[in-house]
Amino acid sequence: MNVSTRPRTVQTTSDVVVIGAGFAGLTAARELSQRGHTVTVLEAKDRIGGRTWLEDRMGRPLELGGTWVHWIQPFVWAEMGRYGIKPVAGPEFTTGYRRVDGRIIKGGAEEILELMDEPNTRLLARSREVFPLPWEPLHNPVCTEIDSTILAQAIDDLDLEPEVRQLVRSFWALNFNGRLDEAAYTQALRWAAISNGDWKLMFEACATYKIDGGTRTLIEAIRADAEIDLHLNTPVTAVDQADGTATVTTADGTRFTASAVVLTLPLGALDSVKFTPVLSAPKAKAAQRGQAGRGAKLWIKVAGRQERFVAFAPAESPLNFVQAEYFDADTTTLVAFGPDATVVPIDDVTAAQAMLDQLVPGLEVLEVTGHNWVADEYAGETWPMHYAGHLTECFEDLQRPDGRMFLAGADYATGWGGFIDGAIESGLTAACRIQELLTQSQPAEAQLTA
């Protein structure tokens, strides 16, 4: 990134500056603009959408980032209803593959769910006890007692047969899109609690329904509904607060001043901005540590119209999960996930072939594509999944404003953290808090006429 060393004299003033044009940022911008506030949105990339990104690759539109939605996710479902956008169901799977002790076992897809049912039910049995109010994760003191528990240890404590233990570990490495040795057990419990304690419903919410027309359809509808001044290709380098105003400086030295700021950078990219005054200690700690979701999402096109399958490999495998997603006359497009982005090339057919051979035998890789979100300087992570201790050490403070700056995004969501739903929820929350701040800042006569 090229950063100017000499600030320009250009300065723009608005009521609110929103940093980031993903679902959180544009939701907040829409809400505030519709309340009569002037809103400037600064986006580092050449597109809107944040960590959702629908792009034509390998002959069809593919979601390179966030994808799935569900009716138990109230905020995204309401937004889809607001704009008349329908859900689209994914394929129903018939065949399941598992790699166990170096051999591949083929069976029915339901058999895999049945193997995981009893252990996952036990693993998540306390979810509603620990989180009786899922959208208030710190409501119950029990949460603080177990927040230091690592998910890998919680799985080990189930005392499972090795084959089942390996499958359950792979399932949760898929959900976290990362390693389990520092992953928070409470994060798994939160997802289960918000799914009414039903792990199968939770899994359905994670990977069954997509947005008709893709995520781009919804994000563009929100953008069209907002009266904003949008600047693309405009990375932010600094946020300074003094004397009741905030000044946001971009890479070319342009300054934007406002009464409030919505910052939607993920934790993995928060350290790319200089803050004056500095962030609170818990926010700085969270930014320095980042998130556990540091894996890979890969799209693979293979020869032939394949059966509708899912496949699990051990949690430590470069790709530990693959499913057949799109079926054409003579090709099939697969979506695959792995826990470590550093070992999954996004443009190497030979490497993809070698990784896929470890999950499903006999497939011929034709093309491969994806986006490395962990290496992306404006992301630094895939979907946000907490490390152990995050809830009790950092979460509450992350939801508090630092002066006139409010964090928003899936990283900071109260409910469905890690999903589009959580991003929208946090954007709405930030807008409400800023509305209150701006109303309190108005002279009494202005409030009467507002």
N, C-alpha and C positions, 0 to 999 in steps of 0.2 A: 504494500500500500504506500503510495506516495503522499507524504505529509508536508505541507508547506511550512517553512520555518519563519515566515513573515506574515502575520495576520493581515488580511485585507480589511479595507475600511467599510465594506458592505455590512449592513446590519438591518435585520428585519425583526419587527415586533409583532407578536400575536398573543392571544390569551394563553394558549397552551402549545407546547412543542411536544410531539410524540416521536420518539426515537424507535423506528422499526415499523414496517408496514406488513406485518403478519396478522394473524387473526386477532391477537390481543390488541395490537396497536390500532388497527383499523376499526375494531369494535369500539374502543375508547374514543377514537376520533369521530366516528359517526354519532355516538351518543352526545358528545360535547358540542359538536357543530349543530346538531338538531336542537340543542338548548340555547343556541344563539351565540356561542363562543367562536372566536376565530381560532382556527387550528392549523398548525403547520406540521407536516409529517416528513421526517427525514429517513430515507431508506438507503442503506449502504449498497445494496445490490441493484441490478438493472430491472428488477421485477418486484411485484408484491407477492406476499404469501409466506414469507419466513421459511420455516422448516417444512412447509408443504410446498410441493413443486411438481405440477403436472406438465410434462413435456413429451413431445413426440420423439420416441426412441424405438429403434428396431421395428419400425413399421406400425406402431400404435401409440396412443397416448398412455404414458406410464407415470405412476405416482412415485417420484424419487424420494419423497419424505413421508410425512403423516398422511394417512389414508382413511382409516376406518371410523365409523360412527355407529351409534346405536340409540334406541329409544329410551334406554335407561340413563343416557347422557342428556340431561334436560336442556342445557344451553344450546348445544349445536342442533338438537332436534327442533327446538323452537325457532332457531334462525332459518333452518331449512323450510319449516312451515311458513315463516314470515315471507319468504321469497318464492314459495311454490316449487321448491326443489324436492325431488323424490329420492328415496334410497334405492340402491341396487344390491341385490343379494349376490354373494360370491358362490362359487361352485360347491355342491355337496360332494364330499369325498367318499370314495368307496374302498380304496386300498391304502394300507399303511405299511411303511417300511421302518425298521429299527436296526441300528447298527449296535451289536452287542458282542464284546470280546472279539472284535475283528471280523465278525460274520454279519451278513445282512439277513434279517428275518422279515419275510413278507406275510402280511395277513390283512384282515379287514381294518379300516380306519376306526371303527367302533371299538375294536379290541384294545387299541392304544388308550382311548378314553377310559375304558373299563379298568385297565391296569393302573391308571393314575387316580381313579375315583376315590378309593379308600384312603390312600396316603394324602391326597390333597384335601380331602374332607377333614382328616385329623389335623393336618398342618394349619388349616384356616378355621378350625372350630371356634377359636376365641375371637374371631374378627368383630362380631357385633358386641361382644363384651368389652373389648378394648376400645372400639370406636362405635359407641351406641348412637352417636350423631355424626355420621360420616363427613358432613360438611363442616364439622367443628372438631378437627382431629386432636386438639389438645384439651378437649372438654373433660376427658376422663384421666385422672392421675395414673391409672394403670399403664397408660401409654408410656409415661416417662420411665416406668420400671423395666420395660422390655425394649426400649428404643436402641439400646446398645447391642441387642442380640443380632448376630449375623445370620442371614437367611441360610447359608450353607450349614451352619451349626444346627439350626432348627430342623432342617431336613435330615441331618445325621441323627438327631435325637429321636426320629421316628423309628429307627432300628429296622429298616427295610431290607428285603432281599437285595443283593447287589444289582440285579438286572432292573428291578423296579426303582431302586434308588437312583440309578443312572438316568432312567427315563424322566423321573421327577426333576432331577437337577437340570436336565436339558430343557424341560418345559419352562423352568423359571429363568434359565439363562436366556431363553427366547423372550420371555416377558420383560426382562431387565435390559435386553440387548447389551449385556455386559457380563462380567465375572461375578460370581456369587460370594467370593471370600471376603468382601467388604459390603455387600448389599444389605440393605436394611430389611429385617423381618417385618418391621412395621409397615413398610411400603407394600409388601404382599398382603398384609392384613387390611390395609386401607382399601386396596382394589377389591378385595373380597367383601368388605363391609359395605362398600358403596354399591355392590351387586347383591345386597341382602344376604350375604354369607354364602352364596351359591357359586362355587368355583366354575361350574360349567357355564352359567350365565355370564360370569366375568370373562371367560374365554371367548364366548360368543360375541361379547361387546368389543373384544380386542381385534377380531379379525374376520367378521362375517359380512357386514353391510358397508357399502361405499356410497359416495355421493354421485347421483346421476349427473354425468357431465364432468365429474372429477372435482377435486377441491378448488380448482380454479373457478368453477361456476359460482361457488358460494362466496369466495373471497372477492370476486369481481362484483357480485351483487351488493356486498357490504360497502365496497369502495364507491360504487355508483350512488349509494344512498347517503354519502357523506359529503358535505360542503367543505372541502379541505384544500390546502395548498400542499401538493405532494411533490417532493424532490427525490428522484431516484439517483443512483450512483453518488450518494452523498453520505459517506461514513462520518461518524461523529468521533471526535478525539477528546473532548473535554466538556464537563458540565460544572459551571461555577455558580454558587448561590451567595448573594449578598443583598442586604437592604430590601428584602421582600421581593426580589426578582431572581430569575434564573437565566443564565446565559449559556447557550449551547454553541460550541465551536466545532466546525467541520474540518475535514482534512485539508481543504483549500484555504482555510483561515476565515471563512465567512462566519459571522456571529448571528445567532438568533436569540432574541430575548423574549421571555414570557413570564407569566405569573405562576405557571406550574409546568412540570415536565412529567410525561409518562415514558418510562424507560423499559423497553421490552427485550433487551439483549438477554440471551440465555446466560446461565451461570458460567458456562464454559467460555464466554466471550466478554464477561463483565470487566475483566482486568484490562481490556483494550482501551478503556476510557479513563481519563484522569478526572478525579472528583475533588472539588474544593467547596466546602470542607470535605475531608476524606469520608468514605463510607463508615458506618457504624461497625464496631468490631465483629459482631456476628455476621453481618453482610460480607465483610472483607474475608472472613474465615470461609464462608460458603463459596465465595467467588474463587478463592485460592484452591479449594479442594475440588470444586466442580461437581459433576454428577457421575453416577455409575454407568449410565447409558453411553458407552463409547464403542459400540459395535458397528456392524455393517449391514446394509440392505442391498441386495444384488438381484438384478433381473437377468435371467438366463433364457435364451431361446434355444430349443432343442429340436432335432429333426423328428418328424412323425407326429401324428395326433395321438397323444399318450392317454392313459387312463387317468381318472381323477384321483390323485394320490397326495398323501402327506408323508414326510419322512423325518425321522429324528436321528441324530448322531449324538455321541457324548457331548456334554456341555463344553468341553475344552476344544472341540473340533473347530477348524476354521469356519465352516458352515455347519451349524448344528440343527438347522431346520430348513426344509424346502417344501413348497406346495405348488401343485400345478394350478395356474390361475387363469390363463386364457388358452382357448383351443381353436386352432384354425385347421384348414383342410389337411395340410401336410406339415405343420409345425405346432409346437406347444410352448407357451411362455410361462416360465416358472418364476416365483419370487422366493428368495432365500435370505436367511439371516445368520449372522455369526457374532460372537461376543467380543471380537477384537478387530477393529477396522485396520490395524496396521498389517495384518496378515491376509487381507482379502483385497486383491487388486480389482478395480472396477472396469478394466478394459483389456483383460488378458484371457483370451479364450482357452489357451492351454492350461492355465492355472485353474480356471473354472471347471474344465473337464476333470482335472485331477481331484478337485474338491467334491464335485458331484459324484464321481465314481465311488466315493466313500459312503454315499447315502443310497443311491438308486443305481443298480447295474444296468448297463446296456444303452445308456442315453448318449446321443451325439450332440455336443454343444456347437451351435452355429454362431451365436453372437452373445455378447454380455455387455451390460451397462449398469450404471448406478452413479451415486454421488457420495463422496467421502465427507460426511458431515463433521467428523471429528477433526479432520485437517482443514475444514472451512473456518477461516479466521473470524467469521461472524456467527459461528455456531459453537464449535469446539466440543460438540456432543450430538447424539441422536435425540431420541426422546428422553426427557429427564426422569431418572430413577434415583432415589436417594441412597446415599451411604448410611450405614448404621450411625446413629447419634444425631442425624441431621434435624429431625423433628424437634427434639428437646433443646438442641444447641443453637439452631439458626432459624427455624421455620417461622416462629412468631415474629422475630425481628424483620425478616424479609418482607412480611406483609405490612409492616409499619412504614410510613413515608420517612425519608431522610429530608427534613425540611420541606421543600416544595416539590420534591421528586418522588414519584410513586412507581414502584416496580410492577410490571404486569407480564404475563406469559404463562405458558404451561409449567415452567419451572416453579412458579410461585402460587399455583392454583390451590384453593382450599379443598376442592373435590377431586375431579378426575385429572390429577396431575399427570402429565405425560401425553395428554390427548388434546385434540382440537377443542373439545368441550371445555377443558380446563383453561385454555388460552382465552376463549370467549368469556368464560366466567370472570377471569381476572381482569379482562378489559372493561367489562361492565362495572366491576367493583371499583376500579381505579377512576372511572368516569364519575361515579356517584360521589366518591370522596373529593374529587377535584371540584365538582359542582358545589359541594358544601363549602369548600375552601374559598372558591371564587365568590360565592354568595355572601359569605361572612366578610369578605374583603371590600365589598361594594359599599359606598355611602348609603345611608338610610333612605334617601330620596330615590336612589337608583334601584334599591330593592323593591320599593313600592311600585315602580313602573315596570319592573322586569317581568 
